[in-house]
């Protein structure tokens, strides 16, 4: 039995039209199902008339307020829920299954200063890669960090060669194909095959600098529900691998994370400190 309206069609859309990984689809559907479970139990108007077109901004706001008060979610989690609900209601509207876009007026919340990048942030990567409000450089940075490359490595000359050695998921490859199309004219002008290039022609130093990349990240920050701090994303990705890849032996883990034994032990100690926070 469907947990929310048009669940099967929505899952098909996520898996085949947006080419999202199964765990991402499951997370999206879980959040949408949670909303409708709340509406069925606590929204009397919805119970009397469960017409999707009648859902309003205040209905969604009530649900999000409940998450903050009852479940005490962080602002980053609030923004994740809102992002997932945006995807669902945009799907309904575009498919003419509803005339309502109740999440459209709602805005994300500012992050608390002490909020960290979630260890499982890579589950949100497919949606981040599809977000055309974010620059290609920001999205490419997140993609490469998710494959355990540091920001320093990403900006090095010749980094583009890893594109032929990494195993990218189908949705990641789709993004990379679009990224290459975007880059092609600039690569021709700069006479460089590198992936992060300055917009102004500089044949001597065509590659983007770290401060230059941070300008893109800073400009994109208001449009992203996670703090765009590369070192935090990288650390979280390493932590997640240490927690979930315990079936790998030491050498396999080192190869996967591009780390030697000393660095692996360092991050294991950092993970212990992180878990104690």
Secondary structure, 3 states (H helix, E strand, C coil): CCCCCCHHHHHHHHHHHCCCCHHHHHHHHHHHHHHHHHHHHHCHHHHHCCCHHHCCHHHHHHHHHHHHHCCCCCHHHHHHHHHHHHHHHHHHHHCCCCCCCCCCCCCCCCCCCCCCCCCCHHHHHHHHHHCCCCCHHHHHHHHHHHCCCCHHHHCCCCHHHHHHCCCCCHHHHHHHHHHHHHHHHHHHHHCCCCCCECCCCCCCCCECCHHHHHHHHHHHHHHCCCCCCHHHHHHHHHHHHHHHCCCCCHHHHHHHHCCCHHHHHHHHHHHHHHHHC
